[in-house]
Amino acid sequence: MHAFQGSHRGAPLGGHAPIEITFIIRGGQPTSVDGIESTLERVLCRAVTYHVHRRLGDLLCPTHHERPRVIASGPSADHLTYTVKGCCQPLIDIASAKLG
């Protein structure tokens, strides 16, 4: 299975929702980058968001036309690991490999 990057049947992928990234820091409640209270941690998580978007770009499942979802979790914002969720295992495998 090959994941799409670029346009899909002539339509730009820009119309698709951005990749959803959820942060779980110190076992707290899952949140978006905007829900992080600490300014320093929010800045670090914005850098993670940029990294994820740069690595996954416009990755889209060619079968289900869905984007992967990423959970970044760890004991602090500077020690996060990634878990990828998606519509199917091939998409998860591709996205996980791209995140390294």
MARMARKOL-603849 format. One record per atom (N, C-alpha, C, O): x, y, z. Coordinates in pm, whole numbers, plus 32768, in hexadecimal, padded with zeros to 4 digits. Example, Ala and Ser with C-alpha at 12.3 -4.5 7.8 and 13.67 -1.06 7.14 Angstrom:
% MARMARKOL-603849
85277DC7830C/84CE7E3E830C/85287EB6830C/85907EB4834E/85057F1F82C4/85577F9682CA/850A80038313/853D80728324/
END
This chain:
% MARMARKOL-603849
80557F8A8000/800080008000/8059807B8000/80B78084804F/803D80D77FAA/808881547FA4/802D81C47FD4/7FBA81CD7FA8/805F8217802C/80118288805C/802082FB7FF9/808A830E7FBF/7FB783457FE8/7FBA83B77F8F/800784297FCE/7FFE84408047/8052846F7F7D/808A84EF7FA1/807E85447F25/809885157EB6/805885BE7F36/804186147EC1/7FAD86267EAF/7F6486417F10/7F7F86197E35/7EF1862C7E1E/7EAC85A57E0F/7EEC85417DEF/7E2E85A27E26/7DDD85297E1D/7D79853D7DAD/7D1C858C7DB9/7D8C84F37D3F/7D3284FB7CCB/7D20858A7C9C/7CB285B47C78/7D8E85D57C9D/7D89865D7C6B/7D5E86C47CD2/7D6A873C7CB9/7D2C86987D45/7D0286F77DAD/7D7287087E12/7DA886A47E42/7D9787827E34/7E0287957E96/7DD687617F1E/7D6087677F42/7E36872D7F6A/7E1686F97FED/7E0187688053/7DDC874C80C5/7E1887E3802C/7E0588528088/7D78885980C0/7D6288958129/7D17881D807B/7C8D881D80AA/7C7587BB811A/7C0C87BE815A/7CD687648134/7CC7870381A0/7CEE87418224/7D3D879F8229/7CB6870D828E/7CD6873E8314/7D6A872A8330/7DA486C98300/7DA68783837D/7E33876E83A0/7E4186F383F9/7DDF86C28431/7EBA86C48406/7ED48651845B/7EB5867784EC/7EE486DD851F/7E658625852B/7E40863B85B7/7EB3860D8611/7EDF859A8609/7EE286668668/7F4D864486C5/7F1A865F8752/7EEF86CE8772/7F1E85F787A5/7EF286008830/7F6D85F18889/7FC3859C8870/7F73864288F1/7FE3863D8950/7FB3860889D6/7F4986308A08/800185AE8A0E/7FE8857D8A96/806C858B8AE1/80CA853E8ACB/807385ED8B39/80EE860A8B81/80DC85E88C15/807A86118C54/813C859D8C4A/813A85708CD5/80B985248CF7/8088852D8D68/808384DB8C97/800B848D8CB1/7F8D84DF8CC0/7F2684AB8CEB/7F93855F8C9D/7F1F85B78CA9/7EB5859A8C3F/7EBF85398BF3/7E5385EF8C3C/7DE685E28BDB/7E1885FB8B4E/7E6C86548B39/7DE885B18AEC/7E0D85CC8A61/7DE186598A3B/7D7486858A5F/7E37869F89F1/7E19872989CC/7E5A874C8947/7EB487078918/7E2B87B6890D/7E6D87EE8896/7EDE884888C7/7EE98862893E/7F308878886C/7F9E88CF8893/7F6A894D88D7/7FAB89828932/7EF6897E88AE/7EBF89F888E9/7E8D89E38978/7E7B8A4489C2/7E78896689A0/7E49894A8A27/7EB889388A8D/7E9D891E8B02/7F3489478A63/7FA689368ABD/7FBD89B98B07/7FCE8A228AC8/7FBC89B38B8A/7FC28A2D8BDB/804D8A6D8BE1/80598AE68BD5/80B28A1E8BF1/813B8A528BFC/81698A8C8B77/81608A4A8B10/819A8B078B7A/81C98B478B00/823C8AF98AC2/823E8AE38A49/829B8ACF8B13/830D8A848AE0/82E18A008AA0/830D89DF8A32/828A89B78AE3/825A89388AAC/8208894E8A2D/820E88FE89D0/81BC89BA8A29/816D89D889B2/81C989F5893B/81AD89C988CC/82378A3F8953/82978A5B88E8/82D889DA88B8/82E689C4883F/830089838915/833C890388EF/82D988AD88A0/82FF886B883F/825B88AF88C8/81F588608883/81D5889A87FA/81B28850879E/81DF891C87EA/81CE89578765/823D89278708/8226890F8691/82B6891A873E/832588E586EE/830A885586C6/8328882C8655/82D088078720/82AB877D8701/8241877C8693/8248872B8637/81E087D4869D/817787DE8638/81B487FC85AF/818E87BE854B/8211885985AC/8254887B852E/829E880084F8/829787E28481/82E687BB854F/833187448528/82D486D984ED/82F286A08484/826586BF852F/8206865A84FF/81CD86828478/81C6862F841D/81A686FE8469/816D872C83EA/81D78727837B/81B787058309/82538747839C/82BE87438339/82DA86B2830E/82EE86988298/82DB8656836C/82F785C9834C/828385858304/8298853A82A5/820A859F8331/8197855982F7/815A85A48282/8110856A8232/817886258279/814A86748207/80B7866181EC/806386768243/809986388173/800E8626814B/7FED8592813D/7FA3856980E3/802585418197/800E84B08196/7F78849281A2/7F3384C881F9/7F4A843C814B/7EBC841A8147/7EB083878121/7EF3835980C5/7E5A833E8166/7E4582B18146/7E0482A780BC/7D9B82E480A5/7E40825B8061/7E0782517FDB/7D8681FF7FD7/7D37820C7F79/7D7081AC803C/7CF881598040/7C8381A28080/7C1481A1804B/7C9D81E180F2/7C30821E8140/7C2F82B6813B/7BD282F5816D/7C9682F180FE/7CA0838380EE/7C9B83CC8174/7C5E84368180/7CDC839281D7/7CE483D0825C/7D7483EF827E/7DD183B58247/7D84844C82DB/7E0784768309/7E2A84278388/7DD083FC83D0/7EAA841583A3/7ED083D88422/7EBA843A8495/7EB284B3847F/7EB08406850D/7EA684588587/7F1F843585DD/7F4883C185E3/7F5784978620/7FD08482866D/7FB784A786FF/7F7B850F871C/7FE584518759/7FE4846E87E8/8075847B8813/80C4841E8803/809784EE884A/811E8507887F/811185058916/80CB85578951/815684A78956/8148849B89E7/81D084868A27/822D845289E9/81D984AF8AA5/8255849C8AEE/825784E58B72/81F685288B96/82C584D98BBB/82D085168C3F/82E085AE8C3A/82C785F28C9E/830885E38BC7/831486748BB6/830C86928B21/831586388ACD/82FB87118B00/82EC87398A74/836B87248A23/8366872089A9/83DD87178A66/845987008A1C/8483866C8A19/84EF864B89E9/842D86158A4C/844585848A47/83C4853D8A1E/838584F88A6F/839D854F89A1/83208516896F/833A84A28910/839C84A188C6/82E284418913/82E483D588B1/826283DE8862/81FD840F8893/826783AC87E7/81F483B4878F/81AC832E8784/81EC82C5877A/812983348785/80D482C28765/807B82EF86F3/803E835A86F9/8075829E868B/802482C28616/7FA6826E8616/7FAB81F4862A/7F3682AE85FF/7EB5826C85EE/7E878286855E/7EAE82E98521/7E35822D852B/7E05824184A4/7D9881DF8480/7D70818B84D0/7D6981ED8405/7CF9819C83D5/7D21810C83BB/7CCB80B383BD/7DA280F383A1/7DCE806A8383/7E62805C83A6/7EAB80BF83B0/7E8D7FE283B8/7F167FC783E0/7F7D7FF8837A/7FE4802D83A3/7F667FE982F8/7FCA801D8299/7FE280B382A8/805580DF829F/7F7A810182BE/7F8C819282D2/7FDB81AC8351/803482008353/7FBB816483BC/80038173843B/809781528427/80EE81998459/80B380E883DF/813E80BE83C7/818B81288378/81FC8149839A/814D815C8310/818F81C282BD/81AA8240830F/82198275830C/8145826F8358/815582EA83A8/81BC82D48416/820E832D8430/81BA82618456/821C824584C1/82A98245848A/8305827884CB/82BD820B8415/8341820883D8/8370829483B5/83E682B483C7/831782E88384/833C83728361/836083C483DC/83B6841B83D5/832083A8844E/834083F184C8/83C383C08505/840684088550/83E7834484E2/8466830A8511/846882F985A2/84CB82CA85D9/
END
